[in-house]
Amino acid sequence: MPDAIDQYLDQILHHARLSPADARAVRAELNDHLHQLAADRAADLHSPTEILAMLNQEFGDPKEVGKSIARSKGQLRTWLKKKVRRLAIAAAALIALDLLVQATVAQAFIVTGDSVSPAITRGSRCIIYKLASSYAQQDVICYKPADRPDLRLLAIVKQVDPVTGDLRVTRNNGTELTVPRAAVVGRVVLNTRH
């Protein structure tokens, strides 16, 4: 008896196309009801074919019952429930990818000072390419000052030491300084002037 009921329920749920949580709840509710119906008629039923015929006659065609359940549960609600999990996974993957890119390849930030204007003015948005391996004169770089490693500053490259790779840079206040290669965050590759 249980095989015929399970087969009938599988057909109904196939046509209902419910989210996994809704499908489990509907299956449990229908399973109890159908087992009770089959138990009431157990004397007349001798084979799985007879059980399926009785269920079709008493309860209805599985396709129609499934479609009716889908309408009652709301097709949009069911579709949304199915997509929420995929959407959450996709959002988490995008956030992880974004953090990975910002940590290793490129990072965007807004310029808060005029240290390299007029090349890049205050309020501009910049993208720093962190994987830059060579620098040339007039490149705008981002670096961490030795006294404030949490700060990011911009400067214009004046000269590159061929032996150590350290950069001689200038800022708008007219001062020139040497930035060790290890303190360089990257090169500004894109900016929007504000």
C-alpha positions, 0 to 999 in steps of 0.5 A: 500500500505505501508504494502506491501512495508514495507514487501518487504523492510523487506525481502530485508534487511533481505537478505542484512544483513547490519549494522543498520546504513547502513540498515536505509540509504538503507531502506530510499532510497528504500522506496522513490523509491518503493513508487514512483513506486507504485504511478505510477501504483496505478490505476492497483493495488488493493491489497497488493498481487498485489503490491508485485507481481508488486514489484517482477516483476519490482524491482526483487526478494527480496532475490536477491536484498538483496544479491546484496546490500550486495555485493555492500556495501561490506560484510567485511565492513558490518561485521566490522561495526557490530563488531566495536560496540561490540569490543568497548564495550568489550574493555571498559569492559576489561579496567574497569575490569583491573582498578578494579583488579589493585585497589583492588586485584593485581597490577604489577610494575617494581622494580627500586631499589635493596632494597630486592636483591638478592631475587628480583633484579632491573628491575624485574617485580612483582605482588603485591597481595593486599588482603593478610591478613597474613604475615610471616617471609621472605615474601617480602612486598610492603608498602607506607612510612609515609613520601612519601605516593605516593612512593611504596617500597619493604622490607623483613618481619622479624617479625610480631607484634601479637597484632597490626599486624605491621610488622618489616621489613628490607631493603638491606641498613641494616636498620630495621623499623616498617611498620604499617599494614595500610601502607602495600600495599600487598605481592609480590606473583610473580616476574620475575628476570631480 
